[in-house]
Amino acid sequence: MIRVALKVIVVLCAGVIAAGCARKPAAPEAKTPEKRGEQLFVSLACNTCHTTDGTTGACPTLKGLYGKDVRLVGGGSVKADEAYIRESILNPDAKIVEGYSKGVMSAAVSKAQVEKPETLDALVAYIKSLK
């Protein structure tokens, strides 16, 4: 009886160990704000609409955006500085880039996903790094 109980315990333990080994390890935490921002850019699915290589997509490319003058719907332009990038993430319909439509990003992004300071800082750092 004891042998059977021990065998059951051994089999159960082996199963638990195997299941634990089969789990995919969590992605290591990024060391820099830019890398953390890149991870967030993908995990928040920003990359489904915004490109980072300069190609045209459903939304403006982010390559080379930082520091650039951006033409807006209705005329005028704005410098893509940190304040503009932050505003565009938190309130995407505030200033729409010429050639794009209002409501596209606001429908895709929950403000709660990006309003944490560390999340916003990392996303801004990543966008600034896209030269």
C-alpha positions in Angstrom: 0.0 0.0 0.0 2.8 2.4 0.9 4.7 1.5 -2.3 1.6 2.3 -4.4 1.2 5.6 -2.6 4.8 6.5 -3.1 4.6 5.6 -6.8 1.5 7.9 -7.2 3.4 10.7 -5.4 6.4 10.2 -7.7 4.3 10.2 -10.8 2.4 13.3 -9.7 5.6 15.1 -8.8 7.1 14.2 -12.2 4.0 15.5 -13.9 4.2 18.8 -12.0 7.9 19.2 -12.8 7.4 18.4 -16.5 4.5 20.9 -16.7 6.7 23.5 -15.1 9.5 22.9 -17.5 7.2 23.0 -20.5 6.1 26.5 -19.7 7.5 29.2 -21.8 9.7 31.4 -19.7 8.6 35.0 -19.3 10.4 37.5 -21.4 13.2 39.2 -19.5 12.5 42.7 -18.4 14.1 45.2 -20.7 17.1 47.1 -19.3 16.6 50.4 -21.0 13.5 52.6 -21.4 13.8 52.3 -25.2 13.7 48.5 -25.1 10.9 48.5 -22.6 9.0 50.9 -24.9 9.7 48.5 -27.8 8.2 45.6 -25.8 5.2 47.7 -25.0 4.8 48.8 -28.6 4.4 45.2 -29.6 2.4 44.0 -26.5 -0.1 46.9 -26.9 -0.4 46.1 -30.6 0.8 49.6 -31.7 2.7 47.8 -34.5 -0.5 46.6 -36.1 -1.1 50.1 -37.4 2.1 52.1 -37.0 5.3 51.1 -38.8 8.8 51.8 -37.5 10.6 51.4 -40.8 9.2 54.4 -42.8 6.7 52.4 -44.8 3.1 53.7 -45.1 0.6 51.9 -43.0 -2.9 52.4 -41.6 -1.4 55.1 -39.3 1.6 57.3 -39.7 5.0 55.7 -39.5 7.0 56.5 -36.3 10.4 56.3 -38.0 12.1 59.6 -37.8 9.1 61.3 -36.2 10.7 62.8 -33.2 11.8 66.4 -33.9 10.0 66.5 -37.2 7.4 69.1 -38.3 4.1 67.2 -38.7 1.4 68.6 -41.0 -2.1 68.4 -39.5 -5.6 67.9 -40.9 -7.2 71.3 -41.4 -3.8 73.0 -41.9 -1.0 74.0 -39.7 1.7 71.9 -38.3 3.3 70.9 -35.0 6.8 69.9 -33.9 6.8 66.2 -32.9 8.5 66.8 -29.5 7.9 64.8 -26.3 4.8 66.9 -25.5 3.2 66.1 -28.9 4.0 62.4 -28.7 2.6 62.1 -25.2 -0.6 64.0 -26.2 -1.0 61.8 -29.3 -0.7 58.7 -27.2 -3.1 59.9 -24.5 -5.5 61.8 -26.7 -5.0 60.5 -30.3 -7.7 62.7 -31.8 -6.3 66.0 -30.5 -4.1 66.6 -33.5 -4.6 64.3 -36.6 -1.8 63.9 -39.1 -2.6 65.1 -42.6 -3.8 62.2 -44.7 -5.2 60.2 -41.8 -8.6 59.9 -40.1 -9.9 60.8 -36.7 -10.9 58.0 -34.4 -8.7 55.2 -35.7 -6.3 55.2 -32.8 -8.7 56.2 -30.1 -10.8 53.2 -31.0 -7.8 50.9 -30.7 -6.2 52.2 -27.5 -7.5 52.2 -24.0 -6.3 55.2 -22.1 -5.9 53.0 -19.1 -3.3 50.9 -21.0 -1.0 53.9 -21.6 -1.6 56.5 -18.9 0.8 55.0 -16.3 3.9 57.3 -16.2 6.4 54.4 -16.7 4.4 53.1 -19.7 4.1 56.5 -21.3 7.8 57.3 -20.6 8.9 54.0 -22.2 6.8 54.4 -25.3 8.1 58.0 -25.8 11.7 56.8 -25.3 11.1 54.1 -27.9 9.5 56.5 -30.4 12.4 59.0 -29.9 14.9 56.3 -30.7 13.3 55.5 -34.1 15.7 57.5 -36.4 
